[in-house]
Amino acid sequence: MEVGTFTGYSSICLARGIPADGTLLACDISEEWTALARRYWERAEVADRITLKLGPALDTLRALPREPMFDVAFLDADKPGYVGYWEELVPRMRPGGLLLADNTLSHGRVVDPGNTDASVQGIRDFNDHLVADDRVSQVLLPIGDGLTLARKR
Ligand SMILES: C[S@@+](CC[C@H](N)C(=O)[O-])C[C@H]1O[C@@H](n2cnc3c(N)ncnc32)[C@H](O)[C@@H]1O
């Protein structure tokens, strides 16, 4: 499962890592950006294992059965939406499943109390939410812009 696909870079990485009979559900709100993704999925020869769902990802997630179905989920869409996505994703992860959330250090802005940007606050709320979530084991890796890895118990 991918929440936030854009032009397809991370979805190609994910699709290359899954078995040939696996599938990736890619969610995005932008028809324009994902048209590029579709083109590059073809070139990368992974188009047959990716299903694109256009629309607000929260609606897409809520329309899925609330039962374990995902082995891996990558969260990389609008930051104020992260907590909502998380709450829809966790019940749908299989035990041992891996959740990845990108940008969880927000270029260090999360620790700047003067920064009131909605995206930064979204990440702060998300990080606080995760610390209190005992359904998962987790670590925030200080690579890139911060990448949180969480494993469902
Ligand atoms: C940072 S980009 C994703 C980058 C991509 N994961 C990659 O690494 O190649 C964020 C994407 O989230 C999408 N997005 C923003 N709000 C969304 C929403 N409510 N539902 C679904 N997608 C959304 C944007 O259209 C954008 O393409």
The ligand as a Tripos MOL2 file, in Angstrom:
@<TRIPOS>MOLECULE
LIG
   27    29     1     0     0
SMALL
NO_CHARGES

@<TRIPOS>ATOM
      1 C1          5.6380   13.7740   -1.5840 C.3       1 LIG1
      2 S1          4.5380   13.3360   -2.8800 S.3       1 LIG1
      3 C2          4.7510   11.5670   -2.9570 C.3       1 LIG1
      4 C3          6.0870   11.1770   -3.4700 C.3       1 LIG1
      5 C4          6.2290    9.7010   -3.7700 C.3       1 LIG1
      6 N1          5.8540    8.8780   -2.6310 N.3       1 LIG1
      7 C5          7.6470    9.4010   -4.1490 C.2       1 LIG1
      8 O1          8.5010    9.2840   -3.2410 O.co2     1 LIG1
      9 O2          7.9420    9.2580   -5.3430 O.co2     1 LIG1
     10 C6          2.9740   13.5330   -2.1320 C.3       1 LIG1
     11 C7          1.8130   13.1020   -2.9730 C.3       1 LIG1
     12 O3          0.6580   13.0560   -2.1250 O.3       1 LIG1
     13 C8         -0.4610   13.3830   -2.8970 C.3       1 LIG1
     14 N2         -1.5700   13.7780   -2.0140 N.ar      1 LIG1
     15 C9         -1.7330   14.9410   -1.3490 C.ar      1 LIG1
     16 N3         -2.8810   14.9360   -0.6650 N.ar      1 LIG1
     17 C10        -3.4630   13.7320   -0.9010 C.ar      1 LIG1
     18 C11        -4.6660   13.1270   -0.4770 C.ar      1 LIG1
     19 N4         -5.5170   13.7500    0.3520 N.pl3     1 LIG1
     20 N5         -4.9390   11.8860   -0.9130 N.ar      1 LIG1
     21 C12        -4.0930   11.2350   -1.7450 C.ar      1 LIG1
     22 N6         -2.9290   11.7660   -2.1720 N.ar      1 LIG1
     23 C13        -2.6220   12.9990   -1.7630 C.ar      1 LIG1
     24 C14         0.0250   14.5070   -3.8160 C.3       1 LIG1
     25 O4         -0.7890   14.6100   -4.9660 O.3       1 LIG1
     26 C15         1.4590   14.0570   -4.1120 C.3       1 LIG1
     27 O5          1.5180   13.3950   -5.3600 O.3       1 LIG1
@<TRIPOS>BOND
     1     1     2 1
     2     2     3 1
     3     2    10 1
     4     3     4 1
     5     4     5 1
     6     5     6 1
     7     5     7 1
     8     7     8 2
     9     7     9 1
    10    10    11 1
    11    11    12 1
    12    11    26 1
    13    12    13 1
    14    13    14 1
    15    13    24 1
    16    14    15 ar
    17    14    23 ar
    18    15    16 ar
    19    16    17 ar
    20    17    18 ar
    21    17    23 ar
    22    18    19 1
    23    18    20 ar
    24    20    21 ar
    25    21    22 ar
    26    22    23 ar
    27    24    25 1
    28    24    26 1
    29    26    27 1
@<TRIPOS>SUBSTRUCTURE
     1 LIG1         1 GROUP 0 **** ****
